[in-house]
Amino acid sequence: MASELWQRLEARAVEIHVAAHLRHRLEAGEHLRVKLGLDPTAPDLHLGHLVVLDQLREFQDAGHTVVAIVGDFTALIGDPSGRSDTRPVLTPEQVKANSQTYFEQIFKILDRSRTEIHGNSEWLSPLGSDGILRLLGGQTLQAVLQREDFAERMRQGSPIGAHEILYPFTQGYDSVAVRADLEIGGSDQLFNLLFGREIQRAYGQPAQDVAVFPLLEGTDGERKMSKSLGNWIGLLEPPDQIYGKTMSIPDNLIPKYLTLISGLAGTELARALSLPPREAKAHLARTLVARLWDEAAAAEAERRFDDRFRRRQIAAEDLAEHRPQNPSDLVGTLVELGWYPTRSMARRVIEQGGTSLDGSPIGLTTELRDGAVLRAGRRNYVRIRVG
Protein backbone atom coordinates (compact mmCIF):
# COMPACT_ATOMS: atom_id res chain seq x y z
CA MET A 1 0.00 0.00 0.00
CA ALA A 2 2.78 2.45 0.94
CA SER A 3 4.76 1.73 -2.24
CA GLU A 4 1.62 2.18 -4.38
CA LEU A 5 0.88 5.50 -2.67
CA TRP A 6 4.45 6.65 -3.35
CA GLN A 7 4.26 5.61 -7.01
CA ARG A 8 1.02 7.52 -7.59
CA LEU A 9 2.35 10.56 -5.74
CA GLU A 10 5.60 10.55 -7.71
CA ALA A 11 3.72 10.19 -11.01
CA ARG A 12 1.41 13.15 -10.34
CA ALA A 13 3.63 15.64 -8.53
CA VAL A 14 5.64 18.28 -10.34
CA GLU A 15 8.27 18.42 -7.59
CA ILE A 16 8.85 16.61 -4.28
CA HIS A 17 11.18 17.89 -1.56
CA VAL A 18 12.83 15.79 -0.17
CA ALA A 19 11.77 12.81 -2.30
CA ALA A 20 14.09 10.18 -0.81
CA HIS A 21 13.18 11.23 2.74
CA LEU A 22 9.43 11.14 2.09
CA ARG A 23 9.61 7.80 0.30
CA HIS A 24 11.54 6.29 3.21
CA ARG A 25 8.96 7.50 5.72
CA LEU A 26 6.06 6.14 3.69
CA GLU A 27 7.66 2.76 3.08
CA ALA A 28 8.67 2.55 6.75
CA GLY A 29 4.97 2.80 7.63
CA GLU A 30 5.17 6.10 9.52
CA HIS A 31 1.90 7.89 10.23
CA LEU A 32 2.16 11.34 8.64
CA ARG A 33 0.32 14.60 9.19
CA VAL A 34 -0.38 15.90 5.69
CA LYS A 35 -1.23 19.59 5.47
CA LEU A 36 -3.23 21.57 2.90
CA GLY A 37 -3.76 25.31 3.23
CA LEU A 38 -6.75 27.03 1.60
CA ASP A 39 -7.03 30.82 1.55
CA PRO A 40 -10.69 31.93 1.35
CA THR A 41 -10.15 34.75 -1.16
CA ALA A 42 -13.31 33.58 -2.99
CA PRO A 43 -16.35 31.67 -1.69
CA ASP A 44 -16.10 28.67 -4.01
CA LEU A 45 -13.65 25.89 -4.77
CA HIS A 46 -13.31 24.64 -8.34
CA LEU A 47 -12.13 21.60 -10.29
CA GLY A 48 -8.51 22.75 -10.01
CA HIS A 49 -8.69 21.99 -6.29
CA LEU A 50 -9.53 18.34 -7.06
CA VAL A 51 -5.89 17.75 -8.03
CA VAL A 52 -4.71 18.12 -4.43
CA LEU A 53 -7.94 16.95 -2.76
CA ASP A 54 -7.73 13.61 -4.57
CA GLN A 55 -4.15 13.19 -3.41
CA LEU A 56 -5.16 13.98 0.15
CA ARG A 57 -7.89 11.34 -0.02
CA GLU A 58 -5.30 8.77 -1.06
CA PHE A 59 -3.24 9.65 2.00
CA GLN A 60 -6.34 9.25 4.16
CA ASP A 61 -7.13 5.87 2.63
CA ALA A 62 -3.55 4.81 3.46
CA GLY A 63 -4.11 5.72 7.12
CA HIS A 64 -2.51 9.17 7.32
CA THR A 65 -4.06 12.26 8.90
CA VAL A 66 -5.06 15.16 6.67
CA VAL A 67 -4.87 18.61 8.26
CA ALA A 68 -6.93 21.13 6.28
CA ILE A 69 -6.33 24.78 7.19
CA VAL A 70 -8.54 27.61 6.00
CA GLY A 71 -6.46 30.77 6.12
CA ASP A 72 -8.96 33.03 7.84
CA PHE A 73 -6.01 35.07 9.17
CA THR A 74 -3.65 34.93 6.17
CA ALA A 75 -6.46 35.87 3.77
CA LEU A 76 -6.49 39.27 5.47
CA ILE A 77 -2.92 39.69 4.16
CA GLY A 78 -3.44 38.21 0.70
CA ASP A 79 -1.26 35.57 -0.97
CA PRO A 80 1.16 37.33 -3.36
CA SER A 81 1.94 34.11 -5.26
CA GLY A 82 1.85 34.75 -8.99
CA ARG A 83 0.67 38.31 -8.52
CA SER A 84 1.95 41.23 -10.56
CA ASP A 85 0.32 43.69 -8.16
CA THR A 86 -0.78 43.92 -4.55
CA ARG A 87 -3.89 41.85 -3.83
CA PRO A 88 -6.69 43.95 -2.30
CA VAL A 89 -6.95 43.37 1.46
CA LEU A 90 -10.15 41.54 2.40
CA THR A 91 -12.29 42.56 5.33
CA PRO A 92 -12.94 40.08 8.17
CA GLU A 93 -16.57 39.93 7.03
CA GLN A 94 -15.55 38.96 3.49
CA VAL A 95 -13.18 36.29 4.78
CA LYS A 96 -15.87 34.83 7.06
CA ALA A 97 -18.41 34.75 4.23
CA ASN A 98 -15.94 33.10 1.86
CA SER A 99 -14.98 30.47 4.45
CA GLN A 100 -18.50 29.28 5.20
CA THR A 101 -18.82 26.72 2.39
CA TYR A 102 -15.22 25.55 2.19
CA PHE A 103 -15.58 22.51 4.41
CA GLU A 104 -18.86 21.49 2.76
CA GLN A 105 -16.96 21.49 -0.51
CA ILE A 106 -13.81 19.63 0.54
CA PHE A 107 -15.90 16.90 2.14
CA LYS A 108 -17.21 16.01 -1.29
CA ILE A 109 -13.80 14.37 -1.65
CA LEU A 110 -12.25 13.96 1.80
CA ASP A 111 -13.41 11.65 4.58
CA ARG A 112 -14.80 13.94 7.26
CA SER A 113 -13.98 11.51 10.06
CA ARG A 114 -10.29 11.44 9.08
CA THR A 115 -9.82 15.17 8.51
CA GLU A 116 -8.50 17.60 11.10
CA ILE A 117 -9.73 21.11 10.33
CA HIS A 118 -8.55 24.52 11.52
CA GLY A 119 -8.71 28.21 10.80
CA ASN A 120 -5.22 29.65 11.19
CA SER A 121 -6.54 32.54 13.28
CA GLU A 122 -6.51 29.94 16.09
CA TRP A 123 -2.75 30.38 16.51
CA LEU A 124 -1.90 33.53 14.53
CA SER A 125 -4.30 35.93 16.26
CA PRO A 126 -2.89 35.21 19.77
CA LEU A 127 0.75 35.66 18.69
CA GLY A 128 0.87 39.34 19.58
CA SER A 129 3.75 41.68 18.76
CA ASP A 130 6.34 39.57 20.60
CA GLY A 131 5.33 36.46 18.71
CA ILE A 132 5.29 38.24 15.34
CA LEU A 133 8.79 39.65 15.98
CA ARG A 134 10.09 36.19 16.82
CA LEU A 135 8.43 34.81 13.69
CA LEU A 136 9.96 37.48 11.45
CA GLY A 137 13.36 36.84 13.04
CA GLY A 138 13.27 33.27 11.74
CA GLN A 139 14.28 34.30 8.22
CA THR A 140 15.89 37.17 6.33
CA LEU A 141 14.25 39.81 4.15
CA GLN A 142 16.56 38.78 1.30
CA ALA A 143 15.17 35.25 1.44
CA VAL A 144 11.60 36.56 1.06
CA LEU A 145 12.44 38.92 -1.78
CA GLN A 146 14.01 36.08 -3.74
CA ARG A 147 10.57 34.74 -4.57
CA GLU A 148 9.89 35.13 -8.28
CA ASP A 149 6.80 37.35 -8.07
CA PHE A 150 8.46 39.82 -5.68
CA ALA A 151 11.67 39.89 -7.73
CA GLU A 152 9.75 40.53 -10.95
CA ARG A 153 7.74 43.34 -9.40
CA MET A 154 10.97 44.93 -8.15
CA ARG A 155 12.48 44.72 -11.65
CA GLN A 156 9.38 46.37 -13.11
CA GLY A 157 9.23 49.02 -10.41
CA SER A 158 5.79 47.79 -9.28
CA PRO A 159 4.91 48.34 -5.62
CA ILE A 160 5.15 45.59 -3.02
CA GLY A 161 3.02 46.15 0.03
CA ALA A 162 4.99 45.81 3.27
CA HIS A 163 2.22 43.58 4.65
CA GLU A 164 2.77 41.10 1.78
CA ILE A 165 6.17 40.19 3.22
CA LEU A 166 4.36 38.75 6.22
CA TYR A 167 2.42 36.17 4.17
CA PRO A 168 5.07 33.44 3.75
CA PHE A 169 6.02 33.78 7.44
CA THR A 170 2.47 33.28 8.68
CA GLN A 171 1.77 30.53 6.17
CA GLY A 172 4.95 28.80 7.32
CA TYR A 173 3.94 29.16 10.95
CA ASP A 174 0.82 27.13 10.15
CA SER A 175 3.16 24.17 9.62
CA VAL A 176 4.71 24.80 13.03
CA ALA A 177 1.30 25.00 14.72
CA VAL A 178 0.04 21.69 13.31
CA ARG A 179 3.47 19.97 13.26
CA ALA A 180 3.12 19.10 9.56
CA ASP A 181 5.17 16.20 8.17
CA LEU A 182 4.18 16.88 4.56
CA GLU A 183 2.54 19.83 2.85
CA ILE A 184 1.00 19.67 -0.60
CA GLY A 185 -0.26 22.38 -2.94
CA GLY A 186 -0.23 23.75 -6.48
CA SER A 187 3.05 24.39 -8.24
CA ASP A 188 2.57 28.15 -7.75
CA GLN A 189 2.87 27.55 -3.99
CA LEU A 190 6.34 26.00 -4.08
CA PHE A 191 8.11 29.00 -2.53
CA ASN A 192 5.61 29.25 0.34
CA LEU A 193 5.80 25.54 1.11
CA LEU A 194 9.60 25.46 1.06
CA PHE A 195 9.66 28.60 3.22
CA GLY A 196 7.54 26.69 5.73
CA ARG A 197 10.42 24.20 6.09
CA GLU A 198 12.71 27.03 7.16
CA ILE A 199 10.18 28.40 9.65
CA GLN A 200 9.80 24.93 11.20
CA ARG A 201 13.58 24.69 11.60
CA ALA A 202 13.62 28.13 13.26
CA TYR A 203 11.18 26.75 15.86
CA GLY A 204 13.19 23.58 16.43
CA GLN A 205 10.93 21.25 14.45
CA PRO A 206 11.89 18.78 11.72
CA ALA A 207 11.30 20.30 8.28
CA GLN A 208 8.21 19.11 6.46
CA ASP A 209 8.49 17.42 3.09
CA VAL A 210 6.78 19.21 0.21
CA ALA A 211 4.93 18.01 -2.91
CA VAL A 212 3.48 20.37 -5.50
CA PHE A 213 1.11 19.47 -8.33
CA PRO A 214 0.25 20.82 -11.78
CA LEU A 215 -2.12 23.77 -12.11
CA LEU A 216 -5.27 23.02 -14.09
CA GLU A 217 -6.09 25.36 -16.95
CA GLY A 218 -9.63 26.67 -17.05
CA THR A 219 -12.28 26.39 -19.75
CA ASP A 220 -10.44 28.97 -21.88
CA GLY A 221 -7.59 26.48 -22.23
CA GLU A 222 -4.93 29.09 -21.48
CA ARG A 223 -4.90 30.48 -17.94
CA LYS A 224 -5.12 28.58 -14.67
CA MET A 225 -8.66 27.97 -13.51
CA SER A 226 -9.96 30.94 -11.53
CA LYS A 227 -13.38 32.37 -10.76
CA SER A 228 -12.05 35.90 -11.26
CA LEU A 229 -11.06 34.98 -14.83
CA GLY A 230 -14.47 33.47 -15.60
CA ASN A 231 -12.90 30.16 -16.72
CA TRP A 232 -13.82 28.03 -13.71
CA ILE A 233 -16.05 25.03 -12.99
CA GLY A 234 -17.20 25.11 -9.36
CA LEU A 235 -17.49 22.06 -7.13
CA LEU A 236 -20.95 23.17 -5.98
CA GLU A 237 -22.34 24.17 -9.37
CA PRO A 238 -25.50 22.41 -10.60
CA PRO A 239 -24.98 19.22 -12.62
CA ASP A 240 -26.03 20.88 -15.90
CA GLN A 241 -23.44 23.63 -15.41
CA ILE A 242 -20.64 21.19 -14.57
CA TYR A 243 -21.49 19.01 -17.56
CA GLY A 244 -21.91 21.89 -19.99
CA LYS A 245 -18.78 23.74 -18.93
CA THR A 246 -16.72 20.56 -19.14
CA MET A 247 -17.97 20.02 -22.69
CA SER A 248 -16.69 23.51 -23.54
CA ILE A 249 -13.02 22.84 -22.68
CA PRO A 250 -10.60 22.65 -25.64
CA ASP A 251 -9.87 19.14 -26.89
CA ASN A 252 -6.17 19.41 -26.05
CA LEU A 253 -7.03 19.61 -22.33
CA ILE A 254 -9.00 16.35 -22.23
CA PRO A 255 -6.01 14.10 -21.37
CA LYS A 256 -4.90 16.42 -18.57
CA TYR A 257 -8.38 16.65 -17.06
CA LEU A 258 -8.89 12.89 -17.29
CA THR A 259 -5.51 12.16 -15.72
CA LEU A 260 -5.64 14.77 -12.92
CA ILE A 261 -9.27 15.11 -11.80
CA SER A 262 -11.53 12.39 -13.23
CA GLY A 263 -10.82 9.96 -10.40
CA LEU A 264 -10.29 7.26 -13.03
CA ALA A 265 -7.24 5.00 -12.85
CA GLY A 266 -5.73 1.93 -14.46
CA THR A 267 -7.67 0.36 -17.33
CA GLU A 268 -10.62 2.75 -16.86
CA LEU A 269 -8.36 5.76 -17.38
CA ALA A 270 -6.56 4.12 -20.31
CA ARG A 271 -9.89 3.38 -22.01
CA ALA A 272 -11.11 6.97 -21.54
CA LEU A 273 -7.84 8.35 -22.93
CA SER A 274 -8.20 6.17 -26.03
CA LEU A 275 -11.65 7.52 -26.96
CA PRO A 276 -12.18 10.06 -29.77
CA PRO A 277 -12.17 13.67 -28.41
CA ARG A 278 -15.96 14.16 -28.41
CA GLU A 279 -16.59 10.83 -26.67
CA ALA A 280 -13.71 11.35 -24.23
CA LYS A 281 -15.03 14.77 -23.29
CA ALA A 282 -18.54 13.42 -22.73
CA HIS A 283 -17.12 10.61 -20.61
CA LEU A 284 -15.17 13.16 -18.57
CA ALA A 285 -18.22 15.40 -18.10
CA ARG A 286 -20.39 12.48 -17.00
CA THR A 287 -17.69 11.21 -14.63
CA LEU A 288 -17.21 14.62 -12.98
CA VAL A 289 -20.94 15.13 -12.39
CA ALA A 290 -21.19 11.63 -10.92
CA ARG A 291 -18.26 12.38 -8.60
CA LEU A 292 -19.65 15.68 -7.35
CA TRP A 293 -23.35 14.71 -7.36
CA ASP A 294 -24.36 11.16 -8.26
CA GLU A 295 -24.89 8.81 -11.20
CA ALA A 296 -28.54 9.80 -11.65
CA ALA A 297 -27.62 13.50 -11.87
CA ALA A 298 -24.88 12.66 -14.37
CA ALA A 299 -27.25 10.71 -16.63
CA GLU A 300 -29.85 13.49 -16.53
CA ALA A 301 -27.25 16.21 -17.20
CA GLU A 302 -26.01 14.26 -20.22
CA ARG A 303 -29.54 13.77 -21.55
CA ARG A 304 -30.38 17.44 -21.19
CA PHE A 305 -27.11 18.48 -22.81
CA ASP A 306 -27.72 16.18 -25.75
CA ASP A 307 -31.27 17.51 -26.14
CA ARG A 308 -30.09 21.11 -26.10
CA PHE A 309 -26.84 20.99 -28.00
CA ARG A 310 -26.28 17.79 -29.94
CA ARG A 311 -29.88 17.63 -31.20
CA ARG A 312 -30.28 21.43 -31.11
CA GLN A 313 -33.46 21.13 -29.04
CA ILE A 314 -34.43 23.36 -26.13
CA ALA A 315 -37.29 22.11 -24.00
CA ALA A 316 -39.47 25.04 -22.96
CA GLU A 317 -39.84 23.71 -19.44
CA ASP A 318 -36.05 23.54 -19.05
CA LEU A 319 -35.47 27.22 -19.77
CA ALA A 320 -34.80 29.59 -16.90
CA GLU A 321 -36.30 33.06 -17.23
CA HIS A 322 -34.60 36.39 -16.71
CA ARG A 323 -35.92 39.94 -16.51
CA PRO A 324 -33.06 42.26 -17.56
CA GLN A 325 -32.55 45.53 -15.75
CA ASN A 326 -32.20 47.26 -19.12
CA PRO A 327 -33.41 45.35 -22.22
CA SER A 328 -31.37 47.72 -24.41
CA ASP A 329 -28.11 46.82 -22.65
CA LEU A 330 -27.16 43.39 -23.99
CA VAL A 331 -23.66 43.58 -22.49
CA GLY A 332 -25.05 44.37 -19.05
CA THR A 333 -27.60 41.55 -19.32
CA LEU A 334 -24.89 38.95 -19.98
CA VAL A 335 -22.98 40.18 -16.92
CA GLU A 336 -26.00 40.29 -14.59
CA LEU A 337 -26.88 36.73 -15.67
CA GLY A 338 -23.45 35.71 -14.34
CA TRP A 339 -22.39 34.25 -17.69
CA TYR A 340 -19.37 36.56 -17.91
CA PRO A 341 -17.54 38.32 -15.05
CA THR A 342 -16.87 41.62 -16.82
CA ARG A 343 -18.51 43.87 -19.40
CA SER A 344 -15.41 43.72 -21.59
CA MET A 345 -15.56 39.92 -21.75
CA ALA A 346 -19.30 39.98 -22.54
CA ARG A 347 -18.74 42.62 -25.23
CA ARG A 348 -16.04 40.48 -26.84
CA VAL A 349 -18.39 37.47 -27.04
CA ILE A 350 -21.07 39.60 -28.73
CA GLU A 351 -18.62 41.15 -31.19
CA GLN A 352 -17.31 37.70 -32.12
CA GLY A 353 -20.84 36.52 -33.00
CA GLY A 354 -21.32 34.35 -29.96
CA THR A 355 -24.86 35.49 -29.11
CA SER A 356 -28.27 34.98 -30.67
CA LEU A 357 -31.94 35.76 -30.02
CA ASP A 358 -34.40 33.06 -31.07
CA GLY A 359 -31.59 31.56 -33.16
CA SER A 360 -30.69 34.74 -35.05
CA PRO A 361 -27.31 36.44 -34.55
CA ILE A 362 -27.45 39.71 -32.62
CA GLY A 363 -25.15 42.67 -31.96
CA LEU A 364 -24.37 45.21 -29.29
CA THR A 365 -27.40 47.39 -30.04
CA THR A 366 -30.00 44.61 -30.07
CA GLU A 367 -33.13 45.30 -27.99
CA LEU A 368 -34.16 42.23 -25.99
CA ARG A 369 -37.83 41.33 -26.39
CA ASP A 370 -40.28 39.51 -24.16
CA GLY A 371 -40.43 35.73 -24.60
CA ALA A 372 -37.35 35.49 -26.82
CA VAL A 373 -34.62 32.93 -26.08
CA LEU A 374 -31.23 34.53 -25.53
CA ARG A 375 -28.14 32.40 -26.13
CA ALA A 376 -24.50 33.21 -25.38
CA GLY A 377 -21.70 30.79 -26.10
CA ARG A 378 -22.50 27.11 -26.46
CA ARG A 379 -24.20 26.41 -23.14
CA ASN A 380 -25.97 29.55 -21.88
CA TYR A 381 -29.66 29.86 -22.68
CA VAL A 382 -32.40 31.89 -20.98
CA ARG A 383 -35.88 33.14 -21.83
CA ILE A 384 -36.17 36.91 -21.63
CA ARG A 385 -39.05 38.58 -19.79
CA VAL A 386 -39.73 42.26 -20.37
CA GLY A 387 -42.49 44.44 -18.97
C-alpha angles and dihedrals in degrees: 000000000000093000091049091050090051092049093052092045093049092048094052104036123091093207136001124197116220098005099175092047094049093046091051092051093049095047090045088060097243117166107238133200105224115198131205122180121205121188111206097222088137130025098239138061119215141201091279088069090059089075092070097028091059090051091050090052089054090054089050092050088052090055102261126132119248116210111198115193123191107203098227088154101037092048087067087063098041126229108261093198110135092355124139091192140026113287112235111257112249123224120240088249092055092048092050092049092048092049097053098085099033097095093044087056100045091049089065083077109017127068105250093208092057098044125095110205132197144163108224091227083080091079105013098056094056094049095092125188094303092053093046091051091051090048093051090048090062093079141019129256089236090060091054095046091054090075110112099240093050092045092050093049090051091051090051094045091241117151123259114202113231089228090060090068088065094061101081090044094054093041089051091049088060087068090052093049095052096032092234119203094187133014124196132191146132120308090254088065096059095108093049093048094048089046087056088062090058093048090051090052090050088057094047097256128130110262116257120239116242134215123181127191137206120279114241117233116229130238091286088066093226116068128046114272111274135155090221089059093049092234099106137114110208124220091227098044118121116270093252091054094048092048095044096045091048090053088055096060116109115264093242090066095056096090092049094048092046093048098043108033113011094087088227120132141172117001093355091058092043091052092049091049091052095056122103111267097259093048093043091052092049090049090051093048092049092047094050094050090049090051095049098035120004143281094271092054090048093052092048093047090052092049093050092047091051091048092050104037114014094042093029091232126139116193110218092222091055095058120102116217128229133190107206120219089227117016089198093058105076093168092053092047092056090051096046089050087059093237092122128023098219139033091236092057092047091048091052092053091051094047091050091055096254097135135071140175116217087344097307121114115252137194141212095282097049115131111223113230132206116271096010120131113238118204129188122180119339101304110030117095131157137162113239121228119195129177 
